[in-house]
Amino acid sequence: MVQNAIMRKKFDNRMQLILIVEECKRSKNKKAYFTEYEICSEGRIPGVLDYGSGALLCSLLQEKNQKGLYTYAVRVKHIEKEYKFDESSYSKEGYYFENGLIGELMALFSVYFQARFYLKATVTGELTSKSLRLRSENEFQYKIPNPFLNFEMFSDQKRNWAYPDGLNAFLDTIGKLDQKYHQNLIRAFYWYAEAIKEIGIDHQLFFIKMVSAVESLLKFVEISPDSLNEKLRALIKNNSFTNDESSAIERWFENRMIRQRFASFLLQHSNNFFKGGKRKARHCHIYKNQLDKYAKHIYDARSAYLHNGNPMYLSQDMRGEYAKDWDLDPSLGMMSDRKKFAASEKLPRTRWFERLVNLCFKNFIKHLTSNKIKE
């Protein structure tokens, strides 16, 4: 017990941004240096983000280019310190995000703004008589999207770096969450950010990556065990299996209910997503009582694609004002080559699933915050 308590105090598994901001606050009078980045997005975001009293700054750098991308400058403050390697400061359960701080920031920005961000360049160093200032450009894949693919994402909706109750408040909320959530949250945000980059390019990959985004948080979803689960656990208690067999069954338990936890996560955190009222073309919309069916349908299609190579039957994006908010295309099946797809196999549009997951992530964070207040 004492050793576990020491381990919890020793390792800080919160996101890198939170640690940098706290270090800047603690070391106001120490020498600092800055790293700058240039990131691109389709949306125009005015204002200036000042987070952590200058630890993180971000604003518009360049207006829209020929591809329709705006460029933003991001500046991060670092406190100078001597690096000393200490193996004891690393653990198997330690925080790790392979894309570094800027990858973390772009994932956070993507979820908050419901927008795509691309790293354009990294600028390091300071130009002095003894040092250089270097700018390293980053090439990225980009295809100009049709606005009807996701009109909320590809429009200049009311985004702003500086809203008082906006991104600053969102980052504050993330920072206050228990560190046990940080690793899984940033993985979820990363896969969300990667998924939306597939819109207009490869929609099958979009579904694969977006399902991975949700899966990153499923360890926090509890569901009631069914009869098979209870029967097998009773056999384990009666020593009916060897230790290796029991371990294998435990792993099977973890994987067996992922599909149900996937649907449960979306059901639990989708409040305020579904709108009431009458709609034209009702067969092109998904309703609250259909969410469980479509969630499991998406999960099954993703698994069949990955494990068997089965193609997905995707809803086509209709390019008309009347259809821009449809959840499904109106087709009642599809025949291609010698393959016949039933209407029940059809997946929703990427716009529907992106909006659902984005809202569920934000509602999940609110849920964690409200539970912490109650505690």
N, C-alpha and C positions, 0 to 999 in steps of 0.2 A: 504493500500500500504506500509506504513512504517513498520507495523508488519510483512508483508510478506518478506520485505527486511531484517529485523532482523533475521527471521527464516532461510533465505537462508545463512546468514553469520554464524549463530550459529551452524548449523549442517553440518558436512563434511561427505558426503556419498560416498567417494571414497573407493577403495579397501584397505584392511588392510595393504598389502605390501607397498603401496604408503605412508601411514601414518607413518609406522615404519621407512622407509627410510628417510623421511623428519625429523622425530624426532631425528634420529641418527645424521643427519647433523647439526641440531640446537644445539645438546647437546654433542658435541665432547668431552668435558672435564668432563662430568658427569660419575658416576660409571655405568657400564653396566654388563649385564649377558647374557648368550647364551642358546638357545634351539637348540638341534640337532635332526635331523631325518635321518632315513635310508629309502630310497625308491627304488623300483625295476622297471626294464623295460626290454623288449626284445632287445632293440637296444643298441649298444655300443656307448656312447657319450664321446669322449675324451675332454681334456681341463678343465679349471677351470672357473666357473662363479663367477665373483666378481662384485656384483651390489650394488650401493650406498656406495662405498668406504668401503667395508667390512660389510655392513649391512646384505647382503645375500651372502653366499658362497655355491658353489655346485661343486662336482667333483666325479669321479669314486672312489668307495671304495673297491669293490670286483669284480673280473672278473666273467664270466658266470658260474652259478652253473649247476647241473644236469638237471634242468628244463629249462635251457636256459635263465635265468634271471640274469642281471647285477644289482649290488647294488650300489647306489649313496649316498654320505653323503651330507646332507643339514644343514647348520648352519645359524641361524638367531640371530642377535644382538638385545637386548632390553635395553632400558634405565631404570635404577632403579628409581622408584618414588612411593610416597605414594598414595595409592588408596583412593579416597573420592567419595562416592556415591552421585550423583547429578541427581535427577529424571528429571530435566529440560534438561539434555543432551540427552534424549531419545525422539523419536517421532514415530508416527505411520508409517511415511514414511522413517524411518531411515534404514540404511544399515544393512543387516543381512545375514550371510553365516554360516550355521549350522556346516560345517566341519572345521571351524577354518582356521588359516593361512596356515597350511600345505595342507589342501584341496584346498584352493585358489591357492597355488603354483602349485600343481599337475595338476589342471585344466588348468592353464596358460601354463605349460610345455607341456601338452597333445596336446593342439591346436597348439602351435608353432612348436613342433617337429613332429607332426602327429604320436604320439606314446602313448602307454599305460603305466601308472605309478600306482604302488601299494605301500601303506604305510606298511613298514616292522617293524619299531620300532621308538620309541620316547625316547630321552635321555635328562633328565633334571638334574639340580643341578651340584655342583662342589665338588669333593672329597677333603675335608680338615679335620682338626682335629675336626671341629664342624659341618660339613655338609656332606651329602651323594650325590653320583652321581647314579641316577637310570635309568635303561633301561627297558622300557615297550614294549614287542613285540605285534604286531598286526597280527592276522591271517586273511588271505584273500583267496578267491576262485580263483583258477587259473587252467587253462587247456592249455597244450601245443598246440598251433595252427599249422595247416598246412600252410606253407608259401604261398601256392597258394590262400589262402583266401584273402590276401591283401599283395602282395609281396613288395609294397613300405613301408608298416608299419612294416613288420616282417623281414626286411633286414637291414644291416648296411650301409644305405645310408649316404650321407655326412652330418652328424649331428656333432655339436661341441658346447660346452658350451661357448666358448670364442671368436667366430667370432665377429669382431668389429661391423659389420652391422647386427648381428644376434639377439640372445635373449636379449642382453642388449638394443639394439635399439627398439626391440618389446615392452619391458617393459616400456621404456621411452615414447613410443607412447601411450601406455595405460594410463600412468600417466598424460599425457597432455590432455586427453579427458575430456570434461565437465562431472562433477560428475553425471549428470542425466542419463548417460549411464552405469555407473559402476555396479549397481545392476543387471540390465538385462544382461549385458555382462558376468558377472561371473556365472549367472544362465545358460546362453547358453553354456559357456565353461564347466560347471559342467556336464550338461546333455550330451554334446558331449563326455566327458571323461568317463561317465558311459555307454554310448551307445557302444563305441568301446570295452569295456570289455566284451560285450555280443557276440562279433565275435567268432565263433567257439563253442559257448555255446547255445545261444537262439537267433536266428535271428529275430523272431517276436518281442522280447523285444528290440532288437537293433533298429528296425524301430520305435517303440513306443517312446523310449528315444531320438532318433535323431530328430524326429518330435518335441518333447518337446523342444529340444535345439533351433531349428529354431523359434518355437513359442515364446520363451523368448524375441525375438527381434522384434516381429511383431507390437508392439505399435509404432515403428518408421517408419513403412511403410504406405505411404498414397496412396489411390486409389480413383478414381473418383466415386462419388455416382451414383447409377443407378436410373431408374425411380421410382421403388418401394420405395426406400429410400427417394426420394424427395417428393413423395406423402404423405408418413407418416409424414414427418417433417412439411409439410404444414398443416396437420390435427392437429398436436401438437400446432402449432402457433395459430390456430383458436380455441384453448381451447376445442377441441373435446374429450379430455381425462382428467381424474382426475390426480392429482400429482403422485399418486402411479402407475397409468397406464402409464403415460409418462415416469417415471423412468424405468418401466419394458421394455418399447419399446426401450429406450436408451441402456439398457443392451443387448437387442436383436440385436440392430444395431451393437454393439461391436463384438458380437459373429458371426453374420450372414456372415460377409465378411472375417472371418479368413482364410478360404480355399483359397480365392482369394489373400489375402495378403501373405499367405504362398508361393503360386506359384510366386507371384510378387517379393518377396524377392530373391528367387533363380534366377529368370530371370534377375533382376537388377544387381546382384553381381556375376554372373557366367562368366564374361569376362575372356578370355584366358583359359577357361576350355575345350571347344570343339576344337578338332583338325580337320583340313581339310585333303584332300587327299583321295585316294582310299584305301579301306580296304578289306581284305578277310573276309568272313562270315559277310556280312553287316547286316544281320538280328540279329546278336549278339551284335550290337553296338547301342547306343542312340545318336541322332544328335540334334543339337541346336534347330531346328524347332519342335522337339518332347518333349522338356523340360517341357513346360506347361502341356502337357498331362500326362507325368509321374509324375510330382510333385503333381498334383491333384489326380492321381491314388494312390500314396503313402499315401496322406492325407486321402483319403476315406477308404483305407484298414486299416489304423490305427484306424480311428473312428469306423468302423464296428467291429473291434476286441474288442475295449474297451467297446462299448455300446451294442453290440449284441452278443459278443463272437464268431464272425465269424473268422475262420482260414484264414491266409494269404497264397496265392499261391506264394511261394518263388522261385526265380531262384536258381538252384543248382550250386555249385562251381565245375567246371571241373578241374581236377587235372592233367593238362598237360601244357607243355611250350607254346603250340600253343593257349591255351585258357586263359592264366593267365590275359590278359588285356581285356577280354570280359566284356561287361556291363550287358548282359543277357545270360541265357543259351539258347540253340537252340530249346527247346521244343515248340510245337505248341498247347499246352493244357495239361491237366492232368486229369486222372480218378483214384480216390482212394475211396475204400469202395463203396458207391453208389453215390458219388458226382462227378460231372463233372465240371472242371474248364476250362473256355475259355482262349485262348492265351492272350486276352486283359486284363485279370485279373492278369497276371504275374507281380511281382515286380522285379526291377533290383537287381543285386547283391549288397551285403552290401558294397563291395569295391567301387562301383560307387557312391553310396549315401554318404559314408563317405568322399570321396575325394571332391565331390561337395560341401558339407556343410563346410568342412574345408577351401576350397578356398573362399567360399562366406563370411565366417566370417572374413577372412583376408582382402578381398576386401571391406567389410563393414567398417572395421576400417580405411582403406586407404581413403574411401569416407568421413568419418567423419573428418579425418585429413585435407583432401584437402578443404573441406567446411569451416573448421575453418580458414585456411590460407586465403581463399577468403574474409571471413568476416573481 
